[in-house]
Amino acid sequence: MSWSYKIILMYVVFITGIMSMVYIASKQTNEMQEDNYYVRELKYQDIIDAKNNFNAIGKKISITSDAENILVKIPTEASVNIENGTIYFLRPSDESKDYKVALNIDGNNEKHIPISSLSNGLYVVKISWKSNDRSFYSEQSYNVTK
């Protein structure tokens, strides 16, 4: 093989590599974890205050699951007169699998969420609510397995 064929082969391999990288890059998704990220960042002091209110209680929210439900248990000290509460299951890898539900607890300070409404994988569970005119916020990771 002469040197001219080697140069042509080098150009063909180079162009094929570049075209492959363009194809791979075009298939990537560039979604943000949350809509209105910058607006939420400006209100982040409210979240810091709500986290501090929850941390002052000294107890944690427990998230467990059985065959049919995910069970979210709120500490008694923070569950009196709950209003405007939400539980947000954020899926970092796929925004279409996010799930949001109102925080309506039963007499045992628990919220039952059907496990069928979520898919297997890692979620960041963000729970926010107001109780007795104080805001509370908790965030933790949870791996859903069916």
Secondary structure, DSSP 8 states (H G I E B T S, - for coil): --HHHHHHHHHHHHHHHHHHHHHHHHT-----SSTTHHHHHHTHHHHHHHHHHHHHH----EEEE-SSEEEEE--GGG-TTEEEEEEEEE-TT-GGG-EEEE----TTSEEEEEGGGS-SEEEEEEEEEEETTEEEEEEEEEEE--
